[in-house]
């Protein structure tokens, strides 16, 4: 399965290979998850977990590369209708899933830029304060996205959709 996914990325040429490089910061996380699984089970189980997670990450990235957000939401909303009895709005949940898929590459790009800037200045490992600055940047981005969604009336119900905000 991973070989097929790699061939699809190769089919995108330089763009596909550049996207694969963006996922490199996730490798330590995959190793930790696989190591924990191996310690609690077997090395074979750890390898299986790593390969499954990697396949899911790569497929999610391929979907975000090839599918518009509106098309993705259109497909997800009907599938998420089964959650309506639990009080979940399928339209909002589809937006959440679409945003997560869209923003993972954006966040990886922003992290890579910070990491490269740090490495250009020093040979020391990345300090926790760089991670804190990155988290602050992510929170500012989330605020801007929330403001944009509010401006488009996404979070308001149909009853107060036309009412003015105070």
Secondary structure, DSSP 8 states (H G I E B T S, - for coil): -HHHHHHHHHHTTHHHHHHHHHGGGGHHHHHHHHHHHHHHS-HHHHHHHHHHHHHHHHHHHHHHHHS-HHHHHHHHHHHGGGGGGGT--HHHHHHHHHHHHHHHHHHHHHHHHHHHHHHHH-SS---HHHHHHHHHHHHHHHHHHHHHHHHTTSSS-STTSSS---
